Amino acid sequence: MKKSVAVVRGLLWAAVAALACAGGARAADPWPSHPIKMVVPFPPGSSPDLIARMLAEPLGKSLGQPVIVDNKPGAGGNIGTEAVAKAAADGYTILLTINGPLVTAPLLYKKLNYDPVKDLAPVTLVATSPNVLVVAPGLGVNNIKEFIALAKSKPGVLNYGSVGAGSASHLAMETLKTGAGLNLVHVPYAGFPQITAAILGGQVQAAYMVPAIAMGQVRAGKLKALAVTSTGRSAALSEFPTMVEAGQEGFEVISWQAILAPAKTPQAIINRLATELSAIIRSDDIRGKMLAQYFSAAGSAPEGLSNLMKSERVRSEKLIKALKITPE
């Protein structure tokens, strides 16, 4: 009888051990084993959305699981960024965003519900782009000097749009306002498509926008481009002068896009994402598609993006203090 009980106990322990091993095997299933969500904290049709949809399919093929773009717009990108910062650090939620929520938002908002340094892990720098100053054709100006002259003749009358306080589109216009002594009214929007609609509808008269969104309307004659914000002429926009050439000394405001993951995401997953994404971004196909949208493809190691965020924060902090920018 004792031997029978011992045998039964042995069998039970063997079963438990087998289940534990099976559970361990499942826990160790290779990543990824199901679809990945790529959160874009801006609306459909925005420049981050365009880039995300450009990368999602090839990344999904490379990883063997679908990558689904999830738009979570609001608060200048802070809402979607916070959602990723608070998501599970398991490699199944990643973020594609611009520099605003990562660099300038923490400098402007004391009660921001995330810390991009502590709560997010850099993966790769995706792309960079100058901004282009566009105005409504009906404004009757053809260059920066004429725009400045008009704005000075109508202080507090002209409105400009941006994608939120501290964004590149905001900093660029505030830089022009300070340098030229202008009084323009800031009107923030959820994304560049909304700014375009506002200019076409007459609610605002000007904006610094990424060329990927602006140039279609410029080519169609619905918007007029005056200058770009890079220090040198853009290869894809060589017909337009730089702000420096237009008389604004030292003027440079560049937009960039990056991919990050929740902090504490396993380093092996971060490295895998960085490797796969960098290869995709640097491929001839994606580089060509980005260039067609006026972006310069990047593709960096996580450390490269981390260093960029640090240096950009130092630069932006000086600019925000000099321009006396506050949340609106």
RODREN-787491 format. One record per residue (C-alpha): z negated, y, x; residue number from 1; residue in one letter; chain. Coordinates in steps of 0.02 Angstrom, whole numbers, padded with zeros to 5 digits. Each point is the difference from the previous one (the first is absolute). Example, Ala and Ser with C-alpha at 12.3 -4.5 7.8 and 13.67 -1.06 7.14 Angstrom:
       c3       c2       c1   num   residuo   cadena
   -00390   -00225    00615     1         A        A
    00033    00172    00069     2         S        A
//
This chain:
       c3       c2       c1   num   residuo   cadena
    00000    00000    00000     1         M        A
   -00046    00120    00140     2         K        A
    00162   -00042    00086     3         K        A
    00097    00040   -00161     4         S        A
   -00088    00169   -00016     5         V        A
    00038    00038    00181     6         A        A
    00182   -00045   -00025     7         V        A
    00013    00111   -00154     8         V        A
   -00083    00143    00092     9         R        A
    00119   -00024    00145    10         G        A
    00148    00005   -00116    11         L        A
   -00065    00158   -00084    12         L        A
   -00025    00087    00168    13         W        A
    00174   -00054    00052    14         A        A
    00071    00074   -00159    15         A        A
   -00093    00163    00026    16         V        A
    00060    00008    00179    17         A        A
    00178   -00033   -00056    18         A        A
   -00010    00140   -00129    19         L        A
   -00072    00119    00130    20         A        A
    00141   -00041    00119    21         C        A
    00127    00026   -00137    22         A        A
   -00080    00167   -00045    23         G        A
    00002    00050    00183    24         G        A
    00182   -00047    00013    25         A        A
    00041    00107   -00151    26         R        A
   -00100    00145    00072    27         A        A
    00098   -00017    00159    28         A        A
    00169    00002   -00088    29         D        A
    00119    00107    00103    30         P        A
    00022    00181   -00053    31         W        A
    00090    00049   -00107    32         P        A
   -00011   -00130   -00138    33         S        A
    00038    00117   -00146    34         H        A
    00084    00169   -00033    35         P        A
   -00053    00157    00094    36         I        A
   -00022    00168   -00086    37         K        A
    00065    00156    00090    38         M        A
   -00087    00150   -00078    39         V        A
    00093    00166    00002    40         V        A
   -00115    00145   -00051    41         P        A
    00146    00103   -00065    42         F        A
    00117   -00018   -00150    43         P        A
    00162   -00100   -00011    44         P        A
    00144    00096    00080    45         G        A
   -00113    00084    00129    46         S        A
    00042   -00018    00185    47         S        A
   -00140   -00128    00033    48         P        A
    00063   -00099   -00150    49         D        A
    00177    00000    00071    50         L        A
   -00061   -00064    00168    51         I        A
   -00115   -00129   -00079    52         A        A
    00141   -00074   -00103    53         R        A
    00110    00000    00154    54         M        A
   -00128   -00105    00095    55         L        A
   -00072   -00111   -00137    56         A        A
    00142   -00125   -00016    57         E        A
    00028   -00033    00187    58         P        A
   -00188   -00010    00030    59         L        A
   -00017   -00124   -00141    60         G        A
    00138   -00108    00074    61         K        A
   -00079    00009    00171    62         S        A
   -00172   -00051   -00064    63         L        A
    00061   -00127   -00127    64         G        A
   -00086    00086   -00147    65         Q        A
    00056    00142   -00115    66         P        A
   -00058    00176    00041    67         V        A
   -00025    00100   -00160    68         I        A
    00002    00191    00001    69         V        A
   -00143    00071   -00104    70         D        A
    00005    00189   -00035    71         N        A
   -00172    00081   -00020    72         K        A
    00033    00189    00002    73         P        A
   -00124    00141   -00019    74         G        A
   -00106    00127    00094    75         A        A
    00128    00025    00138    76         G        A
    00000   -00186    00043    77         G        A
   -00190   -00015    00008    78         N        A
   -00017   -00113   -00153    79         I        A
    00114   -00138    00063    80         G        A
   -00068    00015    00176    81         T        A
   -00177   -00021   -00064    82         E        A
    00053   -00154   -00099    83         A        A
    00061   -00085    00158    84         V        A
   -00152    00057    00100    85         A        A
   -00110   -00090   -00127    86         K        A
    00112   -00154   -00021    87         A        A
   -00041   -00173    00068    88         A        A
    00035   -00012    00187    89         A        A
    00100   -00160   -00018    90         D        A
    00175    00057    00046    91         G        A
    00065    00001   -00179    92         Y        A
   -00013    00189   -00027    93         T        A
    00082    00124    00119    94         I        A
    00035    00186   -00009    95         L        A
    00157    00102    00034    96         L        A
   -00041    00185    00002    97         T        A
    00034    00167    00083    98         I        A
   -00106    00101    00120    99         N        A
   -00089    00105   -00132   100         G        A
   -00124   -00130   -00068   101         P        A
   -00031   -00067    00175   102         L        A
   -00020    00159    00102   103         V        A
   -00024    00159   -00100   104         T        A
   -00089   -00063   -00157   105         A        A
   -00161   -00040    00096   106         P        A
    00004    00176    00072   107         L        A
    00014    00080   -00172   108         L        A
   -00101   -00107   -00120   109         Y        A
   -00187   -00018    00037   110         K        A
   -00021   -00131   -00139   111         K        A
    00150   -00107    00042   112         L        A
   -00041   -00178   -00053   113         N        A
    00074   -00081    00154   114         Y        A
    00004    00025    00187   115         D        A
    00172   -00039    00072   116         P        A
   -00077   -00041    00170   117         V        A
   -00141   -00112   -00062   118         K        A
    00080   -00074   -00156   119         D        A
    00179   -00030    00054   120         L        A
    00079   -00098    00143   121         A        A
    00162    00071    00075   122         P        A
    00148   -00120   -00001   123         V        A
    00156    00096    00050   124         T        A
    00084    00170   -00002   125         L        A
    00153   -00019   -00111   126         V        A
    00104    00158    00010   127         A        A
    00001    00188    00032   128         T        A
    00097    00141   -00079   129         S        A
    00011    00189    00007   130         P        A
   -00024    00097   -00161   131         N        A
    00134    00113   -00069   132         V        A
   -00032    00165   -00088   133         L        A
    00094    00002   -00164   134         V        A
    00015    00135   -00132   135         V        A
    00082    00017   -00169   136         A        A
    00180    00062    00021   137         P        A
   -00033    00132   -00132   138         G        A
   -00128    00080    00115   139         L        A
    00146    00083    00090   140         G        A
   -00056   -00029    00179   141         V        A
    00102   -00084    00138   142         N        A
   -00120   -00009    00147   143         N        A
   -00182    00016    00053   144         I        A
    00009    00187    00030   145         K        A
    00067    00032   -00175   146         E        A
   -00132   -00115   -00075   147         F        A
   -00139    00092    00092   148         I        A
    00070    00169   -00054   149         A        A
    00007   -00056   -00182   150         L        A
   -00177   -00072    00004   151         A        A
   -00068    00161    00076   152         K        A
    00084    00102   -00137   153         S        A
   -00085   -00108   -00133   154         K        A
   -00176   -00038    00062   155         P        A
   -00088   -00131   -00105   156         G        A
    00153   -00030   -00108   157         V        A
    00089   -00144    00086   158         L        A
   -00073   -00176   -00016   159         N        A
    00020   -00144    00120   160         Y        A
   -00030   -00186   -00025   161         G        A
   -00083   -00129    00112   162         S        A
   -00063   -00178   -00015   163         V        A
   -00180    00058    00019   164         G        A
   -00120    00101    00106   165         A        A
    00012   -00048    00182   166         G        A
    00167   -00089   -00017   167         S        A
    00141    00042    00121   168         A        A
    00090    00090   -00142   169         S        A
   -00156    00107   -00027   170         H        A
   -00038    00034    00182   171         L        A
    00180    00050    00034   172         A        A
    00004    00133   -00135   173         M        A
   -00173    00064    00044   174         E        A
    00057    00016    00180   175         T        A
    00149    00104   -00057   176         L        A
   -00110    00103   -00117   177         K        A
   -00122    00042    00140   178         T        A
    00133    00032    00131   179         G        A
    00107    00111   -00111   180         A        A
   -00139    00079   -00101   181         G        A
    00056   -00068   -00170   182         L        A
   -00091   -00016   -00165   183         N        A
    00066   -00159   -00083   184         L        A
   -00087   -00102   -00136   185         V        A
   -00033   -00184    00039   186         H        A
    00034   -00128   -00138   187         V        A
   -00042   -00181    00047   188         P        A
    00095   -00148   -00073   189         Y        A
   -00016   -00190    00005   190         A        A
    00159   -00022    00103   191         G        A
    00164    00076    00057   192         F        A
    00100   -00059   -00153   193         P        A
   -00118    00105   -00106   194         Q        A
    00021    00149    00117   195         I        A
    00189   -00017   -00013   196         T        A
   -00011    00002   -00189   197         A        A
   -00114    00152    00007   198         A        A
    00123    00097    00109   199         I        A
    00146   -00048   -00111   200         L        A
   -00103    00049   -00152   201         G        A
   -00052    00168    00072   202         G        A
   -00187   -00035    00011   203         Q        A
    00002    00021    00190   204         V        A
    00126    00085    00111   205         Q        A
   -00018   -00086    00169   206         A        A
   -00073   -00148    00092   207         A        A
   -00001   -00090    00165   208         Y        A
    00061   -00175   -00042   209         M        A
    00049   -00158    00093   210         V        A
    00190   -00007    00014   211         P        A
    00007   -00174   -00079   212         A        A
   -00044    00079   -00167   213         I        A
    00072    00175    00021   214         A        A
    00171   -00026    00077   215         M        A
    00080   -00087   -00149   216         G        A
   -00034    00155   -00104   217         Q        A
    00054    00112    00144   218         V        A
    00166   -00090    00019   219         R        A
    00024    00014   -00189   220         A        A
   -00029    00188    00007   221         G        A
   -00159   -00006   -00106   222         K        A
   -00114    00049    00144   223         L        A
    00033    00108    00153   224         K        A
   -00067   -00053    00171   225         A        A
   -00048    00139    00120   226         L        A
   -00078   -00082    00154   227         A        A
   -00085   -00155    00071   228         V        A
   -00175   -00012    00074   229         T        A
    00037   -00096    00161   230         S        A
    00005    00095    00165   231         T        A
    00177   -00060    00032   232         G        A
    00144   -00022   -00121   233         R        A
   -00002   -00164   -00094   234         S        A
    00147   -00114    00041   235         A        A
    00023   -00036   -00186   236         A        A
   -00023    00183   -00050   237         L        A
    00083    00090    00143   238         S        A
    00078    00132   -00112   239         E        A
   -00170    00073   -00040   240         F        A
   -00098    00109    00123   241         P        A
   -00178   -00039    00052   242         T        A
   -00142    00115   -00053   243         M        A
   -00012    00052    00183   244         V        A
    00183    00050    00002   245         E        A
   -00033    00096   -00161   246         A        A
   -00129    00105    00091   247         G        A
   -00163   -00096   -00031   248         Q        A
   -00063   -00031    00177   249         E        A
   -00085   -00167    00032   250         G        A
    00030   -00063   -00177   251         F        A
   -00004   -00191   -00012   252         E        A
   -00063   -00107   -00145   253         V        A
    00054   -00183    00000   254         I        A
   -00031   -00127   -00137   255         S        A
   -00034   -00181    00045   256         W        A
   -00031   -00161   -00092   257         Q        A
   -00108   -00146    00050   258         A        A
   -00066   -00168   -00057   259         I        A
   -00185   -00042    00003   260         L        A
   -00114   -00135   -00069   261         A        A
   -00182   -00003   -00056   262         P        A
   -00123    00005    00145   263         A        A
   -00065   -00170    00056   264         K        A
    00166   -00083   -00040   265         T        A
    00009   -00141    00128   266         P        A
    00080    00060    00161   267         Q        A
    00120   -00147   -00001   268         A        A
    00070    00061   -00167   269         I        A
    00011    00181    00062   270         I        A
    00095   -00059    00154   271         N        A
    00117   -00109   -00102   272         R        A
    00039    00142   -00119   273         L        A
    00028    00121    00144   274         A        A
    00117   -00121    00088   275         T        A
    00102   -00042   -00153   276         E        A
    00010    00180   -00061   277         L        A
    00046    00072    00170   278         S        A
    00143   -00125    00015   279         A        A
    00062    00044   -00175   280         I        A
   -00016    00188    00026   281         I        A
    00093   -00007    00166   282         R        A
    00140   -00111   -00066   283         S        A
    00172    00078   -00009   284         D        A
    00004   -00023   -00189   285         D        A
   -00163    00092   -00038   286         I        A
    00027    00132    00134   287         R        A
    00168    00038   -00080   288         G        A
   -00073    00008   -00174   289         K        A
   -00140    00115    00059   290         M        A
    00122    00114    00090   291         L        A
    00104    00011   -00159   292         A        A
   -00159    00064   -00083   293         Q        A
   -00032    00122    00145   294         Y        A
   -00146   -00100    00074   295         F        A
   -00021   -00050    00182   296         S        A
   -00058   -00180    00008   297         A        A
   -00155   -00034    00105   298         A        A
   -00091   -00168    00001   299         G        A
   -00156    00005    00108   300         S        A
   -00147   -00106    00051   301         A        A
   -00163    00030   -00098   302         P        A
   -00070    00094    00150   303         E        A
    00147    00119   -00002   304         G        A
   -00032    00048   -00181   305         L        A
   -00187    00016    00033   306         S        A
    00033    00121    00144   307         N        A
    00121    00100   -00105   308         L        A
   -00128    00019   -00140   309         M        A
   -00129    00062    00124   310         K        A
    00115    00128    00083   311         S        A
    00068    00058   -00168   312         E        A
   -00175    00027   -00066   313         R        A
   -00042    00113    00148   314         V        A
    00161    00099   -00023   315         R        A
   -00019    00012   -00190   316         S        A
   -00182    00054    00011   317         E        A
    00051    00148    00109   318         K        A
    00142    00043   -00118   319         L        A
   -00108   -00012   -00158   320         I        A
   -00134    00111    00077   321         K        A
    00129    00126    00061   322         A        A
    00084    00006   -00171   323         L        A
   -00168   -00003   -00093   324         K        A
    00063   -00138   -00116   325         I        A
   -00121   -00068   -00130   326         T        A
    00020   -00130   -00141   327         P        A
    00078    00070   -00158   328         E        A
//
